[in-house]
Amino acid sequence: MKLDQKAKQFSEAVFHVAAESNSEIDVKDSLSYLSDSIKSLPELRSFLLSKRVSSSDKSRTINAVFTKKCHLIVIEFIALIEKENIVKLIPLMEKYFNILLMEKKNIVNVNADIAREINEDKKTQLKLMLNKALNRNSELSFNVDPKILGGIRLRVGNELIDASLANHLNKLRHKMLDAK
């Protein structure tokens, strides 16, 4: 079975168990913490990829090191999959678990590009308007991009909505060039 498919199946199983105990957010945070640790700590990655260390020793070490920072569901799951390559599997599981959680909680990721920083009240107003327009809860993040000159550019899931001044000027420029 391919790693990607395996990660999806494992994520669904862990999500189901987490949902039964109403601990989806804690499990999500634990998977993120474990994934970030694997990505940022080369010693941990080397240890987990080592052929000299047995799978059970790796599992026991993960349990000992992460038991205070990670939810019990994640710790026990790691023990169950001790023979798998968790260096590659955990980041994929984090990704798929987040997708499942966002679907369940009716949340959509929205990235907003703005020309300059705006105050918290404006951010809150925009979030409320987006929630109403999308009929979903939005997880909104802002990026300052002076190149857009003004207005806003939104990426809602995989869709781009460009209401920036730079985009309008570019369209106007193309219309003028086509008119000749």
N, C-alpha and C positions, 0 to 999 in steps of 0.2 A: 504494500500500500504506500502511495506517495506521502511524503511528509506533510504537505499542505492538507490533504484529505484527512490524514491522521490528526492533525492539529484541530481541524474543524470538529471532528467527532469527539475528541477529548474535551474541547471547549464546550460543546453541547452537554456532555455528561457532567462536567464540573458546574456548568451553569444551572443545570437541573437540580443538582444537589444543593447548590447555594440558594436557589430560589425556594426550595423546601424549607430551609432554615432562615429565610429572609436576610441573607448575608451577602447579597450580590455585590454591593459596593465594597465591603471589606475584602471579598475575594478578588474583585477587580484591582483594588489598591495593592493587594499582596502580589498578584501576578505582575503588576507594573513595577513594584519594588524589586521583585526577583529578576525580571527582565532587564531593568536598568542596571542592577548589580552585575548581571552577566555581561552586559554591553560595556560597562565602565571599569570593570575590574579584570585586567588581563590575567592576574594570578588565579582568580576563580575560574575563568574560562579555560586556562591551561589545566587546572586541576580536574575540571569536569570532562575535558577531552583526553586526559591521560589514559593510556592503555595499561599503565602499570598499577593503577588503582582500580580495585574491583567495583562493580556496580553497586553492591550493597554498602561498601565503604563510602562511596560518593553519596548515596542516599542518606546514610546516617550522618554524614558531615553536613549536608544541606539541612537536615532536621535540626542538628545541634546549633548551627550558625543562624538559621532563619526562623527558628520556632517562636522567638519573641516578637519578630517583626511581621510575620506572615500568619494568615488565618490557618486554622487547623485543617480545613478542607484542602488547601494548597499543599501543606506539609504532607498530609496523608496521600494526596494524589502523587506527589513526587516519589514517595515510597513505592507506590504501585507501578510506576513506570520507570523503575530504576535502570532498566536495560535500554531505554530510549536515549537518544541524543538530546538532552534537555537544553543544550546551548542553542540549538536551532529551533527546538520545539516550543519552548516557553515564550519567546517573542511572538511567534505565530499564534499561539494560544491567547496571548494578551490581546492581540489584534481582533481575533474572532470573538473572544469573550466580550470585548467592548462593543462590537457590532450587535451581538445578541442583547446586551444590556440596553443599548440605545433604542433598539426596536421595542423591547418590553416597556421601557419608560417613555416611549414616544418622543424621543429626543433626536434632533438633527444638528449636526455640526455646521456652523456658519462662520466663515472667515470674512472679516470686513477690512478692506483696504481704504484708508482715509488719508487725505492730504496732510493733515496736521492733527495733533492730539486734541481730543475733546473731553469735556468734563464728565464725571460719573453720572450726572443727571441725564445728559444726552445719551450716554451709553445705555442707561436703564430704559429710557423712552424708546430707543431703537429696538432693544430686546423685546419690549412689550409689543411694539408694532409688528415685529417679525413673528412673534409667537401667535398673534392674532391672525396675521396674513397666511401663515403656514399651517395654522391649526395644529401646531406641535410646539413642544418646548424646544427652544434653541439653546445650544451651547455656543455662545458668541465669543469670538476672539478678535482683537483689533490689531492691525499692523499699520504703522504710519509709513506712507509711500508718497513723498512729495511729487513724484513724477505724474501722478494722476491730476494734479493742479487743484482740483476741487471735486465735490460730489462724493460718490462712494462706489466701490466695486465689491460685490458680494459673491462669495462662493458658497452655495447652499448644497451640501452634499457634493455631487459631481457637476452641478449646474452653475454657470457663471452669469451673473447679472451685472452688467457694466453701465452704471449711470455716472461715470466720471466725466469731468470736463474735458480731459485729454481725449477720451473716446468720442465725445460729441464733436470736438474740433477736428479729429481725424476723419470722421464721417463727412463733415462739412467740406473738408479739403478734397476728399474723393469725389463728392458731388460736383464741386467746382471744376476739378480736373476732367471729369466725364462730360461736363457741359460744353467744353470747347470743341 
